[in-house]
Amino acid sequence: MKKLSILFQEPIVPREVSYGKFSKEAGNNTFPYGVACLASYVEERGYEVKYLEPNLDQLTEEDYVGFIRAGNFDVIGIGSTTLQIEFAIECFNIIKKILPDIITVLGGVHATLLPEETIVSAKSIDYIIAGEGETPFYQLLEAIHQKRPDDCENIQGICYKREGSIIYNPPDSSKYISTEEIPLPLFKIFPMRKYIPQITFATDFPTYSVMASRGCPYKCSFCNATTISGRRVRYKSIPKVIEEVRILKYEYGARGVMFLDSTFPLNKKWVNEFCRQYIQSGLNVPWSCNTRGDTVDTDILKIMKKAGCWGVNLGIESGNQKSLNLIKKDITVEQNSEAVRLLRKNGYFVGATYIICLPGETEEDVMRTIEYARNLGNQMAFFYLPVPFPRSRLEDACRKDGGLKEDARWLDYNAWCFQEMVYVNPLIGKERMLKLLNKAHVRFYSNPKVILRNFLEVILLRQNPYKYWIGLKGVIRSMFQ
């Protein structure tokens, strides 16, 4: 029996929605790494898979409808964030209108957070995959392929409608796939050459996304990453990660890679061995990564640097200990300061992220974070206002604080554009929050130390000057729009 034909696609979302006023400078590195692994997993098991990126391909609705009609697909899957969900549902509505019998599947973080609510609100969605997708999606395909719909009752991580009822079997993260089973992404079906990274992660172009692990043990209240991948951290085999970089270099011209793991050097034994083998591989592709301030030390930074790591992005979040405690960061202001000191001492390009105007913060608290960031004086910083995503503990804190917008649209859950806020700090107010956000970037990037350190990056040829041109336009746009 011929296996099913699967189309994975991105929802059709205008760039202005995704990136707001930064739409011209934010890059478009929306490479769906999780979807690429899912596609690889089911292709290895005999299914035909294709991918459509209607945003990068700039398809009109007419073009999109024509593509769907001509594709002869059996199943169409879309992954979606909370911000994108209305657009994902609209795509499914279009699909069902022209091909009522096609099977539609929604995955991603929003579907995982609100599976029952989402499937009730969208008649055009047949199935929702919650949590890590490989096993439940493959089991769903097998049930459809073998014409045994009752098998869905035994699939963990699935939500669907049956005879007027909603059936939801929550995912079990203890049964997620093993490190040996985590596949290499199926790069060949994606428009790799069209992806442009956010400048935070790139020293040269093209730079591509890589993930060495899944899972996160931390409990930060603003983040839902563990909802998808669980708290148990699973590192891929080192040869598999190196092979991934090799493919990106020799087949797609990579001049850099960025490890998107939330805390890359968490397992120092793994990282030390990775760096040793990466050096031996001779690939010489520079890389950057994310981490927390309490995971870096001199030894790990030296071996990472020797292996080609040029930049580290720290989730510092606040210069106020009470705010770090509120968001369950489990770190101190002093630990973050020491991490920046060590990174600079060892010659790293240091980026940092901050969330200002958190529940309970006054304007004085916000200015303390702004001045803290300015005094650290690392090369790059990004400031955000709180976005309390559904079912997060930050949402609970914002509700308790009295500033949560209970009738917010999904479109309001935007970390780039804050004209329509999901949360307004009652002690500060919306207009003042927006002014403080602009002030944070102005204060940071007007620091002579920051200017000098970035100038040295260019004249010493450590960074592509194009990166700074893009970044400068973004900062100016943030100040005057």
C-alpha atoms as one frame of an Amber mdcrd trajectory, in Angstrom:
protein
   0.000   0.000   0.000   1.455   3.379  -1.042   2.481   5.521   1.901   0.817
   8.885   2.524   2.105  12.139   1.030   2.766  14.777   3.704   3.104  18.538
   3.297   4.633  20.571   6.106   4.215  24.321   5.805   4.520  27.601   7.665
   1.346  29.618   8.253   1.021  32.637   5.973   1.953  35.506   8.313   2.843
  39.081   7.224   6.325  40.120   8.375   4.815  43.199   9.992   2.879  40.915
  12.320   5.893  38.794  13.246   8.439  41.584  13.698   6.539  44.868  13.961
   8.692  47.913  13.296  11.788  45.677  13.097  10.450  43.802  10.051  13.235
  45.130   7.802  16.079  44.373  10.212  15.041  41.235  12.088  16.208  38.723
   9.503  13.963  35.800   8.669  15.739  32.921  10.328  12.494  31.156  11.015
  14.002  27.829   9.931  11.577  25.407  11.608  14.161  23.144  13.192  11.605
  20.970  14.974   9.567  20.478  11.805  12.752  19.579   9.920  13.485  16.829
  12.448   9.883  15.617  12.328   9.990  15.479   8.527  13.209  13.486   8.659
  11.758  11.055  11.205   8.693  10.161   9.125  10.589  10.121   5.814  12.983
   7.552   7.288   9.897   5.419   7.929   8.700   5.513   4.368   6.488   8.594
   4.083   6.807  11.124   1.260   7.385  14.614   2.643   7.490  18.096   1.144
   7.721  21.596   2.613   6.246  24.962   1.677   7.424  28.351   2.959   4.747
  30.698   1.578   6.219  33.757   3.318   9.743  33.511   1.892   8.311  32.470
  -1.478   5.949  35.486  -1.300   2.960  33.454  -2.458  -0.356  35.189  -3.021
  -3.483  33.404  -1.816  -4.173  32.430  -5.416  -0.678  30.932  -5.742  -1.139
  29.110  -2.442  -4.490  27.619  -3.459  -3.013  26.488  -6.762  -0.111  24.793
  -5.014  -2.400  22.942  -2.593  -4.745  21.823  -5.382  -1.900  20.469  -7.504
   0.022  18.821  -4.686  -1.993  15.640  -4.273  -1.249  15.622  -0.531  -2.916
  13.314   1.976  -1.914  15.212   5.137  -0.966  18.860   5.734   0.788  19.823
   8.957   1.389  23.337  10.300   3.301  24.364  13.413   2.278  27.549  15.189
   3.197  29.893  18.006   0.538  31.812  19.915   1.184  34.898  17.777   0.701
  32.908  14.560  -2.315  30.796  15.554  -5.011  32.888  13.861  -3.061  32.731
  10.593  -2.497  28.986  10.932  -6.229  28.437  11.393  -6.970  30.608   8.361
  -4.625  28.427   6.278  -6.479  25.337   7.453  -9.784  27.027   6.566  -8.524
  27.623   3.010  -7.275  24.038   2.752 -10.552  22.508   3.926 -12.572  24.756
   1.640 -10.823  23.474  -1.478 -10.009  19.921  -0.255 -12.523  18.911   2.435
 -11.208  15.354   2.780  -7.559  16.177   3.357  -6.231  15.481   6.893  -5.075
  18.620   8.747  -2.687  18.518  11.721  -1.599  21.371  13.985   1.534  21.232
  16.150   3.767  23.668  17.998   3.816  25.464  21.307   0.336  27.025  21.150
  -1.308  23.713  20.310   0.595  22.089  23.169  -0.482  24.747  25.664  -4.143
  24.905  24.638  -4.992  21.722  22.704  -8.657  21.323  23.622  -9.484  25.025
  23.377  -7.783  25.248  19.984  -9.464  22.243  18.395 -12.863  23.403  19.646
 -12.368  26.852  18.109 -11.124  25.577  14.736 -13.369  23.167  12.844 -10.794
  22.950  10.058  -8.250  21.156  12.303  -8.569  17.374  12.426  -5.744  16.538
  14.836  -3.441  18.354  17.237  -0.010  17.011  18.160   1.081  18.175  21.613
   4.623  18.081  22.959   7.502  16.456  21.088   6.094  15.475  17.733   8.006
  12.551  16.251   6.329   9.600  17.962   2.691  10.799  18.050   2.783  12.154
  14.495   4.254   8.946  13.126   1.701   6.867  15.056  -1.082   9.081  13.690
   0.167   8.569  10.125   0.254   4.827  10.679  -3.335   4.837  11.990  -4.487
   6.830   8.932  -2.432   4.751   6.516  -3.694   1.452   7.929  -7.267   2.840
   8.122  -7.440   2.123  11.844  -8.724   5.384  13.392  -9.409   3.676  16.718
  -5.634   3.317  17.179  -5.535   7.059  17.921  -7.020   6.332  21.335  -3.655
   4.844  22.365  -1.462   7.688  21.097   0.003   9.955  23.763   0.333  13.585
  22.754  -2.730  13.809  20.497  -6.016  15.728  20.581  -8.901  15.180  18.162
 -12.679  15.192  17.764 -14.734  12.024  17.731 -18.551  11.976  17.483 -18.985
  15.371  19.095 -16.487  14.742  21.900 -12.925  15.958  22.388 -10.332  13.279
  23.064  -7.035  14.488  24.500  -4.211  12.193  25.517  -1.522  14.391  27.130
   2.112  13.848  26.115   4.372  11.871  28.430   7.832  13.444  28.354   9.338
  10.387  30.059   8.625   8.463  26.844  10.074  10.963  24.383  12.491   9.587
  21.791  16.014   8.705  22.900  19.125  10.645  21.975  19.969   7.935  19.422
  16.587   8.403  17.724  16.742  12.204  17.388  17.159  12.633  13.615  19.221
  15.036  11.587  16.966  17.740  10.113  15.773  17.067   6.563  17.524  20.129
   5.153  16.968  19.136   1.526  13.265  20.070   1.487  13.785  23.562   2.953
  14.799  26.810   1.189  18.045  26.953   3.170  19.679  29.690   1.108  16.813
  32.066   1.865  17.150  31.983   5.648  18.824  35.041   7.184  19.621  34.942
  10.921  18.984  37.584  13.509  22.239  39.490  13.814  22.593  38.529  17.472
  23.751  35.072  16.440  25.797  35.736  13.303  29.313  36.974  12.703  29.129
  36.214   8.973  26.565  34.964   6.473  25.085  32.477   5.857  24.664  31.295
   9.452  22.316  28.399  10.194  20.491  27.004  13.221  21.624  23.857  15.037
  20.315  22.222  18.198  22.527  19.816  20.121  20.004  18.938  22.827  16.365
  18.829  23.826  14.854  19.686  27.175  15.525  22.251  29.897  15.692  21.660
  33.680  14.926  25.259  34.638  11.565  26.730  35.616  11.656  30.315  34.296
   8.087  31.579  34.577   8.060  33.416  31.220   9.164  30.428  29.138   7.203
  27.438  27.862  10.097  25.587  26.231   9.802  22.635  28.589   6.167  22.177
  27.560   7.390  20.892  24.195  10.647  19.121  25.027  10.386  18.276  28.728
  12.741  18.953  31.632  15.080  16.009  31.009  17.977  17.244  28.872  18.949
  14.886  26.060  22.109  15.658  24.080  22.490  14.219  20.612  25.557  12.124
  19.888  28.602  14.257  19.181  29.318  12.644  15.775  25.725  13.410  14.745
  26.072  17.106  15.689  29.387  17.359  13.846  27.870  15.671  10.808  25.069
  18.237  10.881  27.574  21.099  10.796  29.484  19.312   8.022  26.321  19.138
   5.895  25.587  22.819   6.489  29.119  23.818   5.518  29.650  21.720   2.426
  26.111  21.529   1.038  24.747  24.951   2.026  27.859  27.122   2.343  27.596
  27.816   6.094  30.081  30.349   7.419  28.666  30.037  10.888  26.194  28.107
  13.006  24.197  29.117  16.042  23.271  26.609  18.709  19.706  27.426  19.718
  19.749  25.215  22.823  18.455  27.326  25.698  21.515  26.447  27.830  24.221
  24.990  25.593  27.027  24.344  28.145  24.734  22.742  30.724  26.438  19.344
  30.523  30.093  20.300  30.733  31.336  16.749  30.133  29.429  16.613  26.842
  30.544  20.108  25.823  34.207  19.393  26.572  34.120  16.239  24.462  32.181
  17.996  21.696  34.782  20.768  21.553  37.631  18.226  21.425  36.043  16.300
  18.554  34.961  19.476  16.756  38.549  20.727  16.769  39.738  17.383  15.419
  37.114  17.510  12.633  38.835  20.492  11.051  35.493  22.054  10.073  36.501
  25.494  11.400  32.945  26.813  11.245  32.563  29.516  13.923  29.592  29.211
  16.261  27.612  30.969  18.950  25.275  29.754  21.671  22.847  30.662  24.444
  23.387  30.087  28.131  22.778  31.276  31.692  25.192  33.169  33.881  25.612
  30.314  36.354  26.821  27.778  33.757  30.013  29.490  32.586  33.466  29.175
  34.098  36.990  29.787  32.868  37.684  26.194  31.861  34.542  25.730  29.743
  34.947  29.141  28.114  38.537  28.394  27.113  37.738  25.076  25.432  34.668
  26.555  23.698  36.752  29.456  22.424  39.423  27.082  21.122  36.686  25.138
  19.298  35.440  28.229  17.475  32.777  29.727  19.745  32.903  33.484  19.207
  29.700  34.704  20.868  27.432  33.903  23.796  23.967  35.267  24.451  22.995
  35.458  28.123  19.439  35.542  29.408  20.136  38.040  32.179  16.534  39.387
  32.321  16.876  41.871  35.205  19.183  43.909  37.399  16.744  43.493  40.308
  17.001  40.400  42.476  13.318  40.596  43.393  12.404  40.367  39.697  14.761
  37.442  39.105  13.032  35.707  42.009   9.579  36.535  40.607  10.336  34.924
  37.247  11.911  31.870  38.944  15.269  32.426  37.283  17.139  30.795  40.202
  20.173  33.010  39.727  21.597  36.145  41.330  22.466  39.531  39.893  26.041
  38.934  41.024  26.279  35.640  39.117  25.180  37.375  35.927  27.745  40.141
  36.455  30.504  37.595  36.995  29.476  35.699  33.853  29.786  38.834  31.713
  33.168  39.579  33.278  34.447  36.069  32.491  33.093  36.162  28.942  34.734
  39.492  28.212  38.005  38.370  29.809  38.066  35.366  27.492  37.417  37.428
  24.377  33.763  36.653  23.664  31.200  38.785  21.907  28.500  39.054  24.575
  24.798  39.592  23.981  22.195  39.843  26.726  18.417  39.922  26.994  16.348
  41.821  29.565  12.674  41.997  30.513  11.626  45.325  32.026   8.383  46.468
  33.703   7.742  43.048  35.251   4.930  42.690  37.824   5.786  44.586  40.993
   8.463  46.712  39.340   8.409  50.478  39.703   9.998  52.934  37.315  12.941
  53.066  39.717  13.357  49.289  39.381  13.272  49.543  35.584  15.940  52.250
  35.587  18.065  50.060  37.833  17.989  47.299  35.193  18.734  49.781  32.397
  21.723  51.220  34.243  22.874  47.744  35.233  22.921  46.707  31.566  24.665
  49.930  30.577  27.365  49.477  33.232  28.053  45.899  32.158  28.959  47.376
  28.786  28.928  44.205  26.713  28.524  44.503  22.953  24.808  43.894  22.497
  21.594  43.942  24.522  17.909  43.478  23.750  15.164  44.777  26.003  11.613
  43.426  26.052   8.373  44.125  27.855   6.633  41.188  29.570   4.667  38.829
  27.324   2.751  36.437  29.630   2.068  33.492  27.339  -0.954  31.277  28.065
  -0.621  28.817  30.948   2.737  30.273  32.028   3.444  31.219  35.619   4.214
  34.727  34.419   0.612  34.907  33.245  -0.493  34.054  36.794   1.755  36.777
  38.235   0.454  39.349  35.734  -3.140  38.434  36.551  -2.496  38.692  40.289
  -0.810  42.048  39.704  -3.993  43.350  38.056  -2.403  44.284  34.732  -3.326
  41.284  32.567  -5.538  42.016  29.565  -8.093  39.230  29.895  -9.639  39.838
  26.456  -6.316  39.928  24.589  -6.179  38.632  21.043  -3.576  36.062  20.092
  -2.075  38.743  17.823  -1.199  40.746  20.929   1.309  38.104  22.100   4.161
  39.763  20.252   7.678  40.113  21.682   8.721  42.590  18.960   5.826  45.023
  18.849   4.135  46.320  22.015   1.474  48.685  20.769  -1.181  46.227  21.945
   0.059  44.871  25.250  -1.155  41.717  26.931   0.138  43.111  30.233   0.351
  46.698  31.461   2.231  47.239  34.711  -0.213  49.161  36.969   2.659  50.958
  38.716   4.032  52.370  35.449   1.338  52.506  32.750   1.417  51.728  29.047
   2.785  55.000  27.677   5.580  55.136  30.217   6.451  51.476  29.562   6.938
  52.231  25.864   9.110  55.250  26.655  11.215  53.215  29.074  11.679  50.517
  26.423  13.069  53.103  23.999  15.156  54.669  26.742  16.715  51.302  27.566
  18.092  50.879  24.055  19.241  54.514  23.837  21.031  54.383  27.188  22.725
  51.097  26.391  23.913  51.862  22.870  25.039  55.409  23.706  27.515  54.021
  26.255  31.039  54.875  24.995  32.295  51.456  26.150  29.642  49.702  24.056
  30.397  51.882  21.034  34.154  51.259  21.347  33.809  47.500  21.762  31.590
  47.200  18.703  33.893  49.491  16.707  36.806  47.187  17.534  34.788  44.190
  16.330  34.605  45.788  12.890  38.100  47.212  12.490  39.677  43.983  13.771
  37.560  42.079  11.204  35.907  39.940  13.849  32.429  40.769  12.514  30.876
  41.335   9.120  30.232  45.126   8.870  26.867  44.385   7.218  25.696  43.049
  10.588  26.290  46.453  12.169  24.553  48.322   9.371  21.458  46.181   9.906
  21.693  46.579  13.683  22.107  50.368  13.481  18.992  50.691  11.331  17.062
  48.601  13.835  18.126  50.728  16.816  17.269  53.969  14.984  13.906  52.558
  13.978  13.184  51.560  17.584  13.850  55.120  18.755  11.845  57.071  16.212
   8.834  54.895  15.365
